[in-house]
Amino acid sequence: MSAIDYSIKNVEEIVQPHLDGAIKNVDYARLTAPGENFASLILRVDFELDQNGLKKKVSTVAKTIPKGDQGMMHCQAMHNEIKWYKEIVPLLVSFGEEYGVKVDIFPKCLGARYSLDPTKERADSESVLVLENLHPEGYGNADRYVGLDLAATKTVLKKLALFHVLPIALKTNKPESFETLKRFFEESNPPPSSPKNDDDQPARKRPPIRPEGILLEAIKKLPECAPYILQIEDVMNRCHMGPIQHIHLEEEPWNTAVHGDFWINNVMVKDDDESEQGVQVKLVDFQMMKYGSFGHDLVFFLLISVRNDVLKEHIDELLKFYHAEFNSLLTQFKTNLKLPYELFLNMVKQTAYLNEVGHSLFFCTIIFGEKGTGVDVAVEEHNLFDLMRNMLSNISSSHREKIVHVMEESMRQGWI
């Protein structure tokens, strides 16, 4: 395979207004290995600056459309994230400041564009988002094969509660400002176009084998899963296996921003002995945003991103921790709202039952995919079904344990 050109056209024009010094050189490198990211190509882009004769390097992260697949789905995802950083993050940060709440959960945005054509307002194959590189500051991803420990999990849940409460408080306290967020969700999730059914454009047929079928076929061969096979079949018959398509809506005012892809690779952690939990956290990757129940993010995160032994021993404690932080933030924002614990548990159960247990089972395949090997979906053409079959052809012992763990905890909580 020939060397790939990762350079970005006119990237200097995007970031120069946000940098202190003239850009003299730009260096590109791949930031994430194959198997660590699917919806975009993520690069490390270092800028060499001249500050009155002194040289300085600024390291950034640039997200672009995957080179192997530049379809409308990826353009929409990129459009969502650019708009999130350009319009919504400043709104939420400013709103937090009004109430003395520090909104420090997002990386700093250093510029973005939808297209090389400045008149375009929709993302295309030349769209770019540039963010601060958190790695030099000590942030990184925990091992997806292992999961987060108790202290890190609580810190993430604290930040997740802030992420979820912010839109609810904005909706309650400043409904006119919330309209901006409402428009974002309407634009980021356009209704699917109806398939045409004429001689030139035949209606699209459902594939004969769906991802759920491939996964179930593999799970049935695992002796460890035999006690749960009826429940697994039921889950797969009613749950969507991939990214959330059918969002569960609560009674207002409890609907909020749903990250939609909240797992360990989209959480950056940094050890910090001076912080309350000994860890600092940033949330990343806002391409799959939805409007609906916070339970989607909460259940998905707990089932697949927390260490198995930690979740087994502390799941009730973690649910109570998130709930307490959620209500504490509602108070800090002076909303006069309070979410009763029984209602909270019911909301969590609903989203788990309708979608997130199945979503988690499916995603175990992604979590335990080989690191740094296989098809590089960010730069190569690929077939989803072939890729999935290859990933499931030799399920590791850790992958098996995770599937059983998801089922056992879901049954224990009454989620299935």
C-alpha positions as a Markdown table, in Angstrom:
| # | Residue | x | y | z |
|---|---|---|---|---|
| 1 | Met | 0.0 | 0.0 | 0.0 |
| 2 | Ser | 1.5 | 3.4 | -1.0 |
| 3 | Ala | 2.1 | 6.1 | 1.6 |
| 4 | Ile | -1.0 | 8.1 | 2.5 |
| 5 | Asp | -0.9 | 11.8 | 2.2 |
| 6 | Tyr | -2.5 | 13.1 | 5.4 |
| 7 | Ser | -2.0 | 16.8 | 4.7 |
| 8 | Ile | -5.1 | 19.1 | 4.9 |
| 9 | Lys | -5.6 | 21.8 | 2.4 |
| 10 | Asn | -5.4 | 25.4 | 3.8 |
| 11 | Val | -5.4 | 24.1 | 7.4 |
| 12 | Glu | -3.4 | 27.2 | 8.3 |
| 13 | Glu | -6.3 | 29.4 | 7.5 |
| 14 | Ile | -8.5 | 27.5 | 10.0 |
| 15 | Val | -6.2 | 27.8 | 13.0 |
| 16 | Gln | -4.2 | 31.0 | 12.5 |
| 17 | Pro | -6.8 | 33.2 | 14.2 |
| 18 | His | -6.5 | 31.0 | 17.3 |
| 19 | Leu | -2.7 | 30.9 | 17.5 |
| 20 | Asp | -0.2 | 33.4 | 19.0 |
| 21 | Gly | 2.4 | 33.6 | 16.3 |
| 22 | Ala | 2.9 | 33.1 | 12.6 |
| 23 | Ile | 2.7 | 29.5 | 11.3 |
| 24 | Lys | 6.0 | 28.5 | 9.7 |
| 25 | Asn | 5.6 | 24.8 | 9.3 |
| 26 | Val | 3.0 | 22.1 | 9.7 |
| 27 | Asp | 3.6 | 18.4 | 10.5 |
| 28 | Tyr | 1.0 | 15.6 | 10.1 |
| 29 | Ala | 0.9 | 12.2 | 11.7 |
| 30 | Arg | -1.8 | 9.6 | 12.3 |
| 31 | Leu | -3.1 | 9.8 | 15.9 |
| 32 | Thr | -5.2 | 6.7 | 16.4 |
| 33 | Ala | -4.4 | 3.2 | 15.3 |
| 34 | Pro | -6.7 | 1.0 | 13.2 |
| 35 | Gly | -9.6 | -0.3 | 15.4 |
| 36 | Glu | -9.7 | 2.7 | 17.7 |
| 37 | Asn | -11.9 | 5.0 | 15.6 |
| 38 | Phe | -14.5 | 4.4 | 12.9 |
| 39 | Ala | -16.4 | 7.5 | 12.0 |
| 40 | Ser | -13.5 | 9.9 | 11.1 |
| 41 | Leu | -9.8 | 10.1 | 10.4 |
| 42 | Ile | -8.0 | 11.6 | 13.4 |
| 43 | Leu | -4.6 | 13.2 | 12.9 |
| 44 | Arg | -2.0 | 14.8 | 15.0 |
| 45 | Val | -1.2 | 18.2 | 13.4 |
| 46 | Asp | 1.7 | 20.1 | 14.9 |
| 47 | Phe | 2.2 | 23.8 | 14.0 |
| 48 | Glu | 5.6 | 25.5 | 14.3 |
| 49 | Leu | 5.1 | 29.1 | 15.2 |
| 50 | Asp | 7.3 | 32.2 | 15.1 |
| 51 | Gln | 6.7 | 34.4 | 18.1 |
| 52 | Asn | 8.9 | 37.5 | 17.5 |
| 53 | Gly | 11.8 | 35.4 | 16.6 |
| 54 | Leu | 11.1 | 32.6 | 19.1 |
| 55 | Lys | 10.0 | 29.2 | 17.9 |
| 56 | Lys | 7.1 | 27.4 | 19.6 |
| 57 | Lys | 5.3 | 24.2 | 18.8 |
| 58 | Val | 1.5 | 23.8 | 19.2 |
| 59 | Ser | 0.1 | 20.3 | 19.0 |
| 60 | Thr | -3.5 | 19.9 | 17.8 |
| 61 | Val | -5.9 | 17.1 | 16.8 |
| 62 | Ala | -7.6 | 17.3 | 13.4 |
| 63 | Lys | -10.7 | 15.3 | 12.5 |
| 64 | Thr | -11.5 | 14.8 | 8.8 |
| 65 | Ile | -13.9 | 12.6 | 6.8 |
| 66 | Pro | -12.5 | 9.0 | 6.4 |
| 67 | Lys | -10.6 | 8.5 | 3.2 |
| 68 | Gly | -12.1 | 5.1 | 2.6 |
| 69 | Asp | -15.8 | 6.2 | 2.9 |
| 70 | Gln | -16.9 | 9.7 | 2.2 |
| 71 | Gly | -20.6 | 9.1 | 2.1 |
| 72 | Met | -23.4 | 11.3 | 3.4 |
| 73 | Met | -23.4 | 9.5 | 6.8 |
| 74 | His | -19.9 | 10.6 | 7.5 |
| 75 | Cys | -20.5 | 14.1 | 6.2 |
| 76 | Gln | -23.5 | 14.5 | 8.5 |
| 77 | Ala | -21.5 | 13.2 | 11.5 |
| 78 | Met | -18.8 | 15.7 | 10.8 |
| 79 | His | -21.3 | 18.5 | 10.3 |
| 80 | Asn | -22.8 | 17.7 | 13.7 |
| 81 | Glu | -19.6 | 17.9 | 15.6 |
| 82 | Ile | -18.4 | 21.1 | 13.9 |
| 83 | Lys | -21.7 | 22.8 | 14.7 |
| 84 | Trp | -21.5 | 21.4 | 18.3 |
| 85 | Tyr | -18.1 | 23.0 | 18.9 |
| 86 | Lys | -18.8 | 26.2 | 17.1 |
| 87 | Glu | -22.3 | 27.0 | 18.4 |
| 88 | Ile | -23.4 | 24.8 | 21.3 |
| 89 | Val | -20.3 | 24.5 | 23.5 |
| 90 | Pro | -19.9 | 28.3 | 23.8 |
| 91 | Leu | -23.6 | 28.5 | 24.7 |
| 92 | Leu | -23.3 | 25.8 | 27.4 |
| 93 | Val | -20.0 | 27.2 | 28.8 |
| 94 | Ser | -21.5 | 30.7 | 29.1 |
| 95 | Phe | -24.7 | 29.4 | 30.7 |
| 96 | Gly | -22.6 | 27.5 | 33.3 |
| 97 | Glu | -20.7 | 30.7 | 34.1 |
| 98 | Glu | -23.9 | 32.5 | 34.9 |
| 99 | Tyr | -24.5 | 30.0 | 37.7 |
| 100 | Gly | -21.0 | 29.6 | 38.9 |
| 101 | Val | -20.7 | 26.1 | 37.3 |
| 102 | Lys | -17.4 | 25.4 | 35.6 |
| 103 | Val | -18.1 | 23.6 | 32.3 |
| 104 | Asp | -14.7 | 22.1 | 31.7 |
| 105 | Ile | -15.7 | 18.8 | 30.0 |
| 106 | Phe | -14.9 | 19.7 | 26.4 |
| 107 | Pro | -11.5 | 20.1 | 24.6 |
| 108 | Lys | -10.8 | 23.6 | 23.3 |
| 109 | Cys | -11.7 | 24.2 | 19.6 |
| 110 | Leu | -9.0 | 25.8 | 17.5 |
| 111 | Gly | -11.1 | 26.2 | 14.4 |
| 112 | Ala | -13.2 | 24.4 | 11.9 |
| 113 | Arg | -14.7 | 24.5 | 8.4 |
| 114 | Tyr | -17.5 | 22.8 | 6.6 |
| 115 | Ser | -16.0 | 23.1 | 3.2 |
| 116 | Leu | -13.2 | 24.7 | 1.1 |
| 117 | Asp | -16.1 | 26.7 | -0.4 |
| 118 | Pro | -16.9 | 29.4 | 2.2 |
| 119 | Thr | -20.4 | 29.7 | 0.9 |
| 120 | Lys | -21.3 | 26.2 | 1.9 |
| 121 | Glu | -23.0 | 25.6 | 5.3 |
| 122 | Arg | -23.0 | 21.8 | 5.1 |
| 123 | Ala | -20.0 | 19.6 | 5.7 |
| 124 | Asp | -18.4 | 17.9 | 2.7 |
| 125 | Ser | -15.3 | 15.8 | 2.0 |
| 126 | Glu | -13.0 | 18.8 | 2.8 |
| 127 | Ser | -14.5 | 19.5 | 6.2 |
| 128 | Val | -12.1 | 19.8 | 9.1 |
| 129 | Leu | -12.4 | 20.2 | 12.9 |
| 130 | Val | -9.2 | 21.2 | 14.8 |
| 131 | Leu | -9.0 | 20.7 | 18.6 |
| 132 | Glu | -6.4 | 21.1 | 21.2 |
| 133 | Asn | -4.3 | 17.9 | 21.6 |
| 134 | Leu | -4.9 | 16.7 | 25.1 |
| 135 | His | -2.1 | 14.0 | 25.1 |
| 136 | Pro | 0.7 | 16.5 | 25.9 |
| 137 | Glu | -1.3 | 17.5 | 28.9 |
| 138 | Gly | -1.3 | 14.0 | 30.2 |
| 139 | Tyr | -4.7 | 12.9 | 29.0 |
| 140 | Gly | -5.3 | 9.5 | 27.4 |
| 141 | Asn | -7.7 | 6.6 | 26.9 |
| 142 | Ala | -7.9 | 3.8 | 29.4 |
| 143 | Asp | -7.4 | 0.3 | 28.1 |
| 144 | Arg | -10.7 | -0.7 | 26.4 |
| 145 | Tyr | -9.9 | -4.4 | 27.1 |
| 146 | Val | -9.9 | -3.7 | 30.9 |
| 147 | Gly | -12.3 | -0.8 | 31.6 |
| 148 | Leu | -12.2 | 2.0 | 34.2 |
| 149 | Asp | -11.7 | 1.6 | 38.0 |
| 150 | Leu | -14.1 | 2.9 | 40.6 |
| 151 | Ala | -12.5 | 6.3 | 41.1 |
| 152 | Ala | -12.3 | 7.0 | 37.4 |
| 153 | Thr | -15.8 | 5.8 | 36.8 |
| 154 | Lys | -17.2 | 8.1 | 39.4 |
| 155 | Thr | -15.3 | 11.1 | 37.9 |
| 156 | Val | -16.7 | 10.2 | 34.4 |
| 157 | Leu | -20.2 | 9.9 | 35.9 |
| 158 | Lys | -19.9 | 13.3 | 37.5 |
| 159 | Lys | -19.0 | 14.9 | 34.2 |
| 160 | Leu | -21.7 | 12.9 | 32.4 |
| 161 | Ala | -24.3 | 14.2 | 34.8 |
| 162 | Leu | -23.1 | 17.8 | 34.0 |
| 163 | Phe | -23.3 | 17.1 | 30.3 |
| 164 | His | -26.9 | 15.8 | 30.8 |
| 165 | Val | -28.1 | 18.5 | 33.2 |
| 166 | Leu | -26.9 | 21.5 | 31.2 |
| 167 | Pro | -29.5 | 21.2 | 28.4 |
| 168 | Ile | -32.3 | 20.5 | 31.0 |
| 169 | Ala | -31.3 | 23.6 | 33.0 |
| 170 | Leu | -31.0 | 25.7 | 29.9 |
| 171 | Lys | -34.5 | 24.5 | 28.7 |
| 172 | Thr | -36.0 | 25.4 | 32.1 |
| 173 | Asn | -34.2 | 28.7 | 32.9 |
| 174 | Lys | -33.6 | 30.2 | 29.4 |
| 175 | Pro | -36.1 | 28.6 | 26.9 |
| 176 | Glu | -35.2 | 31.2 | 24.3 |
| 177 | Ser | -31.5 | 30.1 | 24.4 |
| 178 | Phe | -32.6 | 26.5 | 24.4 |
| 179 | Glu | -34.1 | 27.1 | 20.9 |
| 180 | Thr | -30.6 | 27.1 | 19.5 |
| 181 | Leu | -29.9 | 23.7 | 21.0 |
| 182 | Lys | -33.3 | 22.5 | 19.7 |
| 183 | Arg | -32.4 | 23.6 | 16.2 |
| 184 | Phe | -29.1 | 21.8 | 16.4 |
| 185 | Phe | -30.8 | 18.5 | 17.2 |
| 186 | Glu | -33.4 | 18.9 | 14.4 |
| 187 | Glu | -30.6 | 19.6 | 11.9 |
| 188 | Ser | -28.2 | 16.9 | 13.2 |
| 189 | Asn | -30.9 | 14.2 | 12.8 |
| 190 | Pro | -32.7 | 14.9 | 9.5 |
| 191 | Pro | -35.6 | 12.5 | 8.7 |
| 192 | Pro | -34.5 | 9.7 | 6.4 |
| 193 | Ser | -35.5 | 10.1 | 2.8 |
| 194 | Ser | -38.1 | 7.7 | 1.5 |
| 195 | Pro | -36.8 | 5.1 | -0.8 |
| 196 | Lys | -37.8 | 5.6 | -4.4 |
| 197 | Asn | -39.6 | 2.8 | -6.1 |
| 198 | Asp | -39.4 | 3.4 | -9.9 |
| 199 | Asp | -37.6 | 1.7 | -12.7 |
| 200 | Asp | -34.5 | 3.8 | -12.3 |
| 201 | Gln | -34.4 | 3.8 | -8.5 |
| 202 | Pro | -35.7 | 0.5 | -7.1 |
| 203 | Ala | -36.5 | 0.4 | -3.4 |
| 204 | Arg | -33.6 | -0.5 | -1.2 |
| 205 | Lys | -34.0 | -4.1 | 0.1 |
| 206 | Arg | -33.1 | -5.1 | 3.6 |
| 207 | Pro | -29.9 | -7.1 | 3.6 |
| 208 | Pro | -30.6 | -10.9 | 3.9 |
| 209 | Ile | -28.2 | -11.1 | 6.9 |
| 210 | Arg | -28.2 | -8.3 | 9.5 |
| 211 | Pro | -25.4 | -7.6 | 12.0 |
| 212 | Glu | -27.6 | -9.0 | 14.7 |
| 213 | Gly | -27.8 | -12.3 | 12.9 |
| 214 | Ile | -24.0 | -12.5 | 12.5 |
| 215 | Leu | -23.5 | -11.8 | 16.2 |
| 216 | Leu | -26.2 | -14.3 | 17.3 |
| 217 | Glu | -24.6 | -16.9 | 15.1 |
| 218 | Ala | -21.3 | -16.4 | 16.8 |
| 219 | Ile | -22.7 | -16.3 | 20.4 |
| 220 | Lys | -24.6 | -19.6 | 19.9 |
| 221 | Lys | -21.3 | -21.3 | 19.5 |
| 222 | Leu | -20.1 | -20.1 | 23.0 |
| 223 | Pro | -20.8 | -22.6 | 25.8 |
| 224 | Glu | -20.6 | -19.8 | 28.4 |
| 225 | Cys | -23.6 | -18.1 | 26.8 |
| 226 | Ala | -25.9 | -21.2 | 26.7 |
| 227 | Pro | -27.8 | -20.2 | 29.9 |
| 228 | Tyr | -28.7 | -16.8 | 28.4 |
| 229 | Ile | -29.3 | -17.7 | 24.8 |
| 230 | Leu | -33.1 | -17.2 | 25.0 |
| 231 | Gln | -32.7 | -13.8 | 26.6 |
| 232 | Ile | -30.0 | -12.9 | 24.1 |
| 233 | Glu | -32.3 | -13.8 | 21.2 |
| 234 | Asp | -35.0 | -11.7 | 22.7 |
| 235 | Val | -32.7 | -8.7 | 23.1 |
| 236 | Met | -31.5 | -8.9 | 19.5 |
| 237 | Asn | -35.0 | -9.2 | 18.1 |
| 238 | Arg | -36.0 | -5.8 | 19.6 |
| 239 | Cys | -32.8 | -3.8 | 20.1 |
| 240 | His | -30.8 | -1.9 | 17.5 |
| 241 | Met | -27.3 | -3.3 | 17.5 |
| 242 | Gly | -25.4 | -0.3 | 16.1 |
| 243 | Pro | -25.4 | 3.4 | 17.0 |
| 244 | Ile | -28.7 | 4.7 | 18.3 |
| 245 | Gln | -31.3 | 5.1 | 15.7 |
| 246 | His | -34.5 | 4.9 | 17.7 |
| 247 | Ile | -34.0 | 7.2 | 20.7 |
| 248 | His | -36.3 | 6.9 | 23.7 |
| 249 | Leu | -38.0 | 10.1 | 24.8 |
| 250 | Glu | -39.0 | 10.8 | 28.4 |
| 251 | Glu | -41.7 | 13.0 | 29.7 |
| 252 | Glu | -40.4 | 16.6 | 29.7 |
| 253 | Pro | -38.4 | 18.2 | 31.2 |
| 254 | Trp | -36.2 | 15.2 | 31.4 |
| 255 | Asn | -35.1 | 14.8 | 27.8 |
| 256 | Thr | -31.6 | 16.1 | 27.1 |
| 257 | Ala | -28.5 | 15.8 | 25.0 |
| 258 | Val | -27.6 | 12.2 | 24.3 |
| 259 | His | -24.0 | 11.7 | 23.3 |
| 260 | Gly | -25.0 | 8.5 | 21.5 |
| 261 | Asp | -21.5 | 6.9 | 21.5 |
| 262 | Phe | -20.4 | 7.2 | 25.1 |
| 263 | Trp | -17.7 | 4.6 | 25.7 |
| 264 | Ile | -14.2 | 4.4 | 27.0 |
| 265 | Asn | -12.5 | 5.6 | 23.8 |
| 266 | Asn | -14.6 | 8.8 | 23.9 |
| 267 | Val | -13.5 | 9.6 | 27.4 |
| 268 | Met | -10.0 | 11.2 | 28.0 |
| 269 | Val | -8.7 | 10.7 | 31.5 |
| 270 | Lys | -5.7 | 12.2 | 33.3 |
| 271 | Asp | -4.3 | 11.3 | 36.7 |
| 272 | Asp | -4.4 | 14.2 | 39.1 |
| 273 | Asp | -3.7 | 13.8 | 42.8 |
| 274 | Glu | -5.0 | 17.2 | 43.6 |
| 275 | Ser | -8.5 | 16.6 | 42.2 |
| 276 | Glu | -11.4 | 15.1 | 44.3 |
| 277 | Gln | -11.3 | 11.6 | 42.7 |
| 278 | Gly | -7.6 | 11.7 | 41.6 |
| 279 | Val | -8.6 | 11.9 | 37.9 |
| 280 | Gln | -9.6 | 14.7 | 35.4 |
| 281 | Val | -11.9 | 13.9 | 32.5 |
| 282 | Lys | -12.7 | 15.4 | 29.1 |
| 283 | Leu | -15.5 | 14.1 | 26.8 |
| 284 | Val | -14.9 | 13.8 | 23.1 |
| 285 | Asp | -16.5 | 12.8 | 19.8 |
| 286 | Phe | -19.9 | 14.5 | 19.4 |
| 287 | Gln | -20.8 | 13.1 | 16.0 |
| 288 | Met | -23.8 | 10.9 | 17.1 |
| 289 | Met | -25.7 | 13.4 | 19.2 |
| 290 | Lys | -29.4 | 12.9 | 19.8 |
| 291 | Tyr | -32.2 | 14.4 | 21.9 |
| 292 | Gly | -33.8 | 12.0 | 24.4 |
| 293 | Ser | -33.2 | 10.0 | 27.6 |
| 294 | Phe | -30.0 | 10.3 | 29.5 |
| 295 | Gly | -30.4 | 6.6 | 30.2 |
| 296 | His | -28.9 | 5.8 | 26.8 |
| 297 | Asp | -25.5 | 7.1 | 27.7 |
| 298 | Leu | -25.6 | 6.0 | 31.3 |
| 299 | Val | -26.4 | 2.3 | 30.7 |
| 300 | Phe | -24.1 | 1.9 | 27.6 |
| 301 | Phe | -21.2 | 3.4 | 29.5 |
| 302 | Leu | -21.7 | 1.3 | 32.6 |
| 303 | Leu | -22.1 | -2.0 | 30.8 |
| 304 | Ile | -19.1 | -1.7 | 28.5 |
| 305 | Ser | -16.6 | 0.8 | 29.9 |
| 306 | Val | -16.4 | -0.1 | 33.6 |
| 307 | Arg | -14.2 | -2.9 | 34.8 |
| 308 | Asn | -16.3 | -6.1 | 35.2 |
| 309 | Asp | -15.5 | -6.6 | 38.9 |
| 310 | Val | -16.1 | -2.9 | 39.7 |
| 311 | Leu | -19.6 | -2.9 | 38.1 |
| 312 | Lys | -20.6 | -6.2 | 39.7 |
| 313 | Glu | -19.7 | -4.9 | 43.1 |
| 314 | His | -20.7 | -1.3 | 42.8 |
| 315 | Ile | -23.4 | -0.9 | 40.2 |
| 316 | Asp | -26.1 | 0.2 | 42.7 |
| 317 | Glu | -23.6 | 2.6 | 44.3 |
| 318 | Leu | -22.7 | 4.1 | 40.8 |
| 319 | Leu | -26.4 | 4.6 | 39.9 |
| 320 | Lys | -27.0 | 6.4 | 43.1 |
| 321 | Phe | -23.8 | 8.5 | 42.7 |
| 322 | Tyr | -24.9 | 9.7 | 39.2 |
| 323 | His | -28.4 | 10.4 | 40.4 |
| 324 | Ala | -27.2 | 12.4 | 43.4 |
| 325 | Glu | -24.9 | 14.4 | 41.2 |
| 326 | Phe | -27.7 | 15.0 | 38.7 |
| 327 | Asn | -30.0 | 16.4 | 41.4 |
| 328 | Ser | -27.2 | 18.4 | 42.9 |
| 329 | Leu | -26.5 | 20.1 | 39.6 |
| 330 | Leu | -30.3 | 20.9 | 39.1 |
| 331 | Thr | -30.0 | 22.7 | 42.4 |
| 332 | Gln | -26.9 | 24.6 | 41.5 |
| 333 | Phe | -28.6 | 25.8 | 38.4 |
| 334 | Lys | -31.6 | 26.9 | 40.5 |
| 335 | Thr | -34.1 | 25.0 | 38.4 |
| 336 | Asn | -36.5 | 23.9 | 41.2 |
| 337 | Leu | -36.4 | 20.5 | 39.6 |
| 338 | Lys | -35.7 | 17.2 | 41.4 |
| 339 | Leu | -35.7 | 13.8 | 39.8 |
| 340 | Pro | -37.1 | 11.1 | 42.2 |
| 341 | Tyr | -34.9 | 8.1 | 42.5 |
| 342 | Glu | -37.7 | 5.6 | 41.6 |
| 343 | Leu | -38.5 | 7.6 | 38.4 |
| 344 | Phe | -34.8 | 7.7 | 37.6 |
| 345 | Leu | -34.4 | 3.9 | 37.9 |
| 346 | Asn | -37.5 | 3.4 | 35.7 |
| 347 | Met | -36.0 | 5.7 | 33.0 |
| 348 | Val | -32.7 | 3.8 | 33.1 |
| 349 | Lys | -34.6 | 0.5 | 32.9 |
| 350 | Gln | -36.6 | 1.7 | 29.9 |
| 351 | Thr | -33.6 | 2.7 | 27.8 |
| 352 | Ala | -31.7 | -0.4 | 28.8 |
| 353 | Tyr | -34.6 | -2.7 | 27.8 |
| 354 | Leu | -35.4 | -0.9 | 24.6 |
| 355 | Asn | -31.9 | -0.4 | 23.2 |
| 356 | Glu | -28.8 | -0.3 | 25.4 |
| 357 | Val | -28.4 | -3.9 | 26.4 |
| 358 | Gly | -28.5 | -4.9 | 22.7 |
| 359 | His | -26.2 | -2.0 | 21.8 |
| 360 | Ser | -23.8 | -3.1 | 24.5 |
| 361 | Leu | -23.7 | -6.7 | 23.3 |
| 362 | Phe | -23.0 | -5.6 | 19.8 |
| 363 | Phe | -20.3 | -3.2 | 20.9 |
| 364 | Cys | -18.4 | -5.9 | 22.7 |
| 365 | Thr | -17.2 | -6.9 | 19.3 |
| 366 | Ile | -15.7 | -3.4 | 18.8 |
| 367 | Ile | -14.1 | -3.3 | 22.3 |
| 368 | Phe | -12.3 | -6.6 | 21.9 |
| 369 | Gly | -11.2 | -6.1 | 18.3 |
| 370 | Glu | -7.5 | -6.5 | 17.8 |
| 371 | Lys | -5.5 | -3.4 | 18.5 |
| 372 | Gly | -3.6 | -1.8 | 15.6 |
| 373 | Thr | -4.4 | -4.6 | 13.1 |
| 374 | Gly | -7.0 | -5.6 | 10.5 |
| 375 | Val | -8.8 | -3.3 | 8.1 |
| 376 | Asp | -8.1 | 0.4 | 8.7 |
| 377 | Val | -11.7 | 1.6 | 8.2 |
| 378 | Ala | -10.6 | 5.3 | 8.3 |
| 379 | Val | -8.6 | 5.0 | 5.1 |
| 380 | Glu | -9.7 | 1.7 | 3.4 |
| 381 | Glu | -12.8 | 0.6 | 1.7 |
| 382 | His | -14.5 | -2.1 | 3.7 |
| 383 | Asn | -17.6 | -4.3 | 3.9 |
| 384 | Leu | -19.3 | -4.1 | 7.3 |
| 385 | Phe | -20.5 | -7.7 | 7.2 |
| 386 | Asp | -17.2 | -9.2 | 6.2 |
| 387 | Leu | -15.4 | -7.0 | 8.8 |
| 388 | Met | -17.8 | -8.2 | 11.5 |
| 389 | Arg | -17.5 | -11.9 | 10.5 |
| 390 | Asn | -13.7 | -11.6 | 10.7 |
| 391 | Met | -13.9 | -10.0 | 14.2 |
| 392 | Leu | -16.2 | -12.7 | 15.4 |
| 393 | Ser | -14.3 | -15.6 | 13.9 |
| 394 | Asn | -12.1 | -16.0 | 17.0 |
| 395 | Ile | -13.8 | -14.6 | 20.1 |
| 396 | Ser | -11.3 | -14.1 | 22.9 |
| 397 | Ser | -11.8 | -15.2 | 26.5 |
| 398 | Ser | -12.2 | -11.6 | 27.6 |
| 399 | His | -14.8 | -11.0 | 24.9 |
| 400 | Arg | -16.7 | -14.0 | 26.1 |
| 401 | Glu | -16.5 | -12.8 | 29.7 |
| 402 | Lys | -17.8 | -9.4 | 28.7 |
| 403 | Ile | -20.9 | -10.8 | 26.9 |
| 404 | Val | -21.7 | -13.0 | 29.9 |
| 405 | His | -21.1 | -10.0 | 32.2 |
| 406 | Val | -23.5 | -7.7 | 30.2 |
| 407 | Met | -26.2 | -10.4 | 30.4 |
| 408 | Glu | -25.7 | -11.1 | 34.1 |
| 409 | Glu | -25.7 | -7.5 | 35.2 |
| 410 | Ser | -28.7 | -6.6 | 32.9 |
| 411 | Met | -30.7 | -9.5 | 34.3 |
| 412 | Arg | -29.8 | -8.7 | 37.9 |
| 413 | Gln | -31.0 | -5.1 | 37.4 |
| 414 | Gly | -34.2 | -6.2 | 35.7 |
| 415 | Trp | -33.2 | -4.5 | 32.5 |
| 416 | Ile | -34.2 | -7.5 | 30.3 |
